[in-house]
Amino acid sequence: MSIKALLHKDLMIMELKAVSKDVALDEMIAKLAAHGIIHDRDLLKKSIMVREEQGVTALGQGIAMPHSKHVVVDKPAILFARSSQGIPYEAADGQPVDLFFMVVAPSDAEEVSLEAIADLSNYLAKAGFAEQLRQANSEHDVLTLFDDFSKVNKAEETTKKVNHSGDFIVAVTACATGLIHTYMAEEALKKAATNKGMTIKVETNGASGRKNVLTADDISQAKGIIIASDKEIDLERFAGKKLISRSVVDGIKSADDLIERLYTDEAQVVEAKEASLKDKLTQTLFGK
C-alpha cells in the first residue's frame, strides 16, 4: 500500500502542543482515534510503549517513527506530526525529535506496516526531504512534497537503465532496525558511484525484506562488493569477489572512501567456504 493511500491531510498535526515524549504520543493517538483509525487509545499506547522499550524508534536527525500492529487498529494509516521546539525522545544522537510519523496497522496487516515503514524511510533518506518537511506551511504542502519526491524516484529509476561508462560495483546496506539508515547508506553509495562515473546496484535489507536483490549475473560482473551493514550478511554468494565490509554508518558518512578501498589491498577476496560475516562494531548508531 502506497504512502499516498495511508497519509491524509486530516491525519496531520502541524504543531504539536506536547513538550514530552509521553504526551506527544497521547496527542498523536488521540488524533487517530478522532478520525476512526483506532478504537482503543489505551491499548494502542501500551503497544507502542512496548515497542519503544524494545528499541527507541527515534531514528536520529530529529526524526521518530513510533509504530504498532494491533487489533485496536481498524485500518492502516500514517500520522504526520511536527514540533517547532523539538521533543526529548532518547534518540541515539541525543537530539530532540521534531518530525514524527506514527505508523499503525491492524494485527493481520504486518506486510502493510513493514512496507509503509520501509517506504517512509526511503523518502526520509533523500537529501533535503526532512528539511522541506520542516519548512512546509500546510498539510497540502506535505502531501505535495511526497508527490514531488515520488516523481524524482521514478526519474532515478529511469536513469538506472542508461549505460554508464566506468566500473560496475554492487553493495548491500542494512541497519539494525531496517529503517532509515539502510536507505541513507544506499543513497550515499549511489551518489558517490555516480560522481566517479561508475555504475552501482545496491541491495537493501530493510524492514520489509530484501529489495533490489543482487542476481548472480550482477555479482559476476561486479568489480567488487561493498557491505554497509549492522546485520549478519551471508557472503557465500560473493565467493571469489573483492569485498569491503563496514558499518551502515560508514556507508552513509564515508561512501566515497569505501569505493576507493575496493581498489586497495584492504579489500579481501571472499573465500568459497565463507558463509557469513558479522561486523564487530565499536561505534554507536551515528559513529560517535
N, C-alpha and C positions, 0 to 999 in steps of 0.2 A: 504494500500500500504506500502510495507516494506521500511526501511531506505535505504537498498541497491538499491532499484529502484529509489530513489529520490536523492541520494548523489553520485556525479560522480567526477572524477579527474579534469575535466575542470570547475567544479563549486567550486574550492577551491582557496583561497588566502593565501599562507603560510606565507606571511609577508605583513601586511597592511602598507601602506605608511602614512595613516591618523594619526593625533595626537589628533583629536577631534571627538566627537560622530557624529556630523552632517556630517563631511567629510567622516568618516568611513562608514556611511550609504550610502552616494553617491557612494563610491568606490565599495561597495558590489552590489548596484543596477546596476551600470554600467556593472559589470561582468555578471549579469543576462541578461541584455539587449544584450550584445555582443554574448551570446550563445542562443538567441532566446527564452528565457523563458518568457520575458515580452515585450510589445510593446510601453510602455509609461513610461519613468523614473519618470517624474514629478508627475504623478498621483499616482504611487506606493509610492513615497516618502511621499506624502501628507497622504496616507492611513496609512503608517507605523507611521508617526508622530502623527496622531490622536490616534492610539493605544498606543503610548508612553505617550500621555497626560492622557489617561485613567488609566495608571499604567505602570511605567517603567518596561521594560522587562529584566532588569538585575536581574539575579536570585541569585546573591551573589557568593562568592568564585571565582570571576573572570570570570563568565560565563553570557552571554546575549543571548536571543533568540528573536530578533525582528521578527515580522511576520505580514502577511497580506493575506486576502482572497479578491480578487478584479478582476474586469472584464479585467484589463490590463494584467493579468497573463494568458498566453496561455497554460501552462502545469505546474503541480505541481513540486516543486523542493526544495531541501535544499542546501544552500550555506554555506560552512565552511570557516571561516577566522580566522587568528591568528595575534596577535600583540605582538612583543617581549617586548615592553616597557609598554604596557597596556594603555587603553584609559579611561579617566573620563566618567562615564556613569550614575551618580546619583543613584548608587546601594544603597540598604538599609544598607549594611555593610560598605559603604564608600570606598570600594576597587575598583581600576580600573579594567576594563574588558580586558582580553587578549584572550578569546575564544568566538567566535561568531558563531551562527547558524541562518541564515536568512531563515525562512520557508515561502514559498509563494504557493498559490493555486488559481485556478480560482474561481470565485464567486459562482459557483454551486457545489463546491467540499469541502464543510465545513467538512464533515466527514474525508476526506483525510488529511486536515490541522490539525484537532484535534488529529487524530491518530498519525501523524508524530511528533507533539509536545510531546504527551504523551510518545511515544516510545523513543524519544531523551532523555527525562527527565529520563526515566528508565536506559538508558545507563550511563548518567552523574551521576546518583546516585550511581553507582557501585564504590566501593573503588579502587582508583588508576587509574580510566579510564581517568579523566580530566588531571591528571599529565602526563599520557602517551601520550595524545594528544599534550601536550606542548613540549614533547621530540621528537615527530615524525619528521623524516628528510625529508619526501616526501609525496606527495598525496597518493602514493601507501601504505605507512605506515599507513596513516589514515584509509584507507579502510580496511587494514588488521586488525587493532585494532577492528573495528566494527565486522568483521567476527569472530575474536578470542573471543570477549566478547559474541557474539551470541551463540557460542558453549558452553561457560560457563553457559549461561542462560538455555540452553537445558539440560545440565548436572544437574543443580539445580532442574529443573522440574522433572527429573527422580528421584532424591534423595527424593523429596517430597512424592513419592509413597511408600517409605520404612517406615516400622513401627518403631517408636522411643519409648524408654521407658520414663516414666515420664508423667507429666500432659499435657493436651491439652488445649490451650487457643486460643482466637481469638482476632482480632484487626481491627480497621478501621482507615485509615490515609487519611488526606485531608488538602491541604493548600489553601489559598485564590485564587491563580491563577490556581491550579490544575496541577502545573508543578513539577519541580524537588524535592521540599521538601516533596511532597506526597510520592515519591518513596524512598527518603533518609530515611524517617521515617520507611517505610516498611522494607528496608534493615537492618536498625539498630535493629528493633524489632525481625526480623528473626534471626539475628546473636546472639542477647542476649539470645533468647529462646534456640537456638541450644547449646550455651555454657553451659546452665543449664540442658541439657539433656531433654528438653521439645519439644513438637510439637506445632507449631503455624500456623494458617491460617490468612492472612492479606488481607482484602478487601481494595482496593484503590479507592478513589473517585477523579479521575483526570480529565484532560481536555477533555478526550474522553468518560467520563462517568464512572460508577462503573465497576470495574474488579475484578475477583476472588471473586464474591459475596458470602457472608456467607449464607448458607442454614439453614433451621430450624433445621436440624439434627446437623449441625456444632455448632449452638448456644446451643442446648440442651446438647451436650456432653462437651462443654467447661467449665473449672473450673472458668473462669472469662473472662471479656471483657476489652480491653484497647482501648480507643478512643484517638487518637492523631490528633486533627483536629482544624482548624481555621474556619470551616464552621459549620452551624447548622446541627446536626445529629439527625435523627429520632431514638428514643430509644424504641419505643413501642415493637419492635421485641425482645428486650433484657429483657423483664419483668421477674422478679424473679432471675436474674443473678447478681453477684457481678461485679461492674464496676468502673474503674478508668478513668477519663477524664482529659486530659491536652492539651496544645497547640501542634501543629505539631513539633515545635522546641524542646519541651521536649521529643517527640518521637525519635528525632534524637540524642539529647545530653544525654538523661537520660533513655534510653530504659531499661537497666538493673534495674534501680530503679523503673520504672513503673511496671515491672513484680513483683518485691518484694512487692510493695504496694498492689497488688491484695490479698496478704495473710495477710493483716493487717486490723484493724478496719477502716482504711481510705477508704477502698473500700465500696461503697454504693450499696445496693440492689435496682435495678430498680423497681419502683412501676408499677403495671399493667396499671394504667391510665396515666402514664407519657408518653407524646407523643414526646417531643423533648427537646434538650438541646443546648444552645449556650454558648460556653466558654466565660468567661469575661477575656479578655486578657489585660495585662498591659505591655507586652513586645513588642518590635519591632520584625521584621521578624526573627532576629537572637538572640532574647532574651537579647539584651543589652539595 
